[in-house]
Amino acid sequence: MSTKLEKYKTADTSKITTWFKAAPVSALPENGGACIKYKDLQIAIYNFSRRNEWYACQNLCPHKMQMALSRGMIGSQGDEPKVACPFHKKTFSLKSGKNLNGDTCDIATYPIKVEDGYVYVGFEN
C-alpha cells in the first residue's frame, strides 16, 4: 500500500475543520478494525485492504449500546462495504452508516484519509 494514498469516504469534505492524526498505518490491522479516541468519541477505523479502502465510523453499536464495532467483521454486500457487530450481527454500511438489516438505527461515519504513512479522521468542530 502506498504511504501517499489519499482516500476520502464522503463526497463533501468542505465542512471538515479538523483532520485528527489518528495512528500510523502500520498500527492498524489489514482487513480489520481498531478503535481510537477523539475527545469524548470512540471511533472505529477499518483498513479494508482487500478493497484498498479505509473507513471510519462510531464504535458504538446502537442495537445494545456496546462499544464493539471496531471488533466487527468487515465484508461487502454487493458493492457496499459493511461491518457486522460482533455481538448482534447487525450490519452497517461503512459508506453511509445505514443499517443494512432494515432497522432504523444507523451509525455515524467519518471521512478518512491516509497521508505520509498516517491515518487521519475528519471532524466538523
Secondary structure, DSSP 8 states (H G I E B T S, - for coil): --TT----SSS--TT--EEEEEEEGGGS-BTEEEEEEETTEEEEEEEETTTTEEEEEESEETTTTEE-GGGSEEEEETTEEEEE-TTT--EEETTT--BTTS-S----EE-EEEETTEEEEEE--
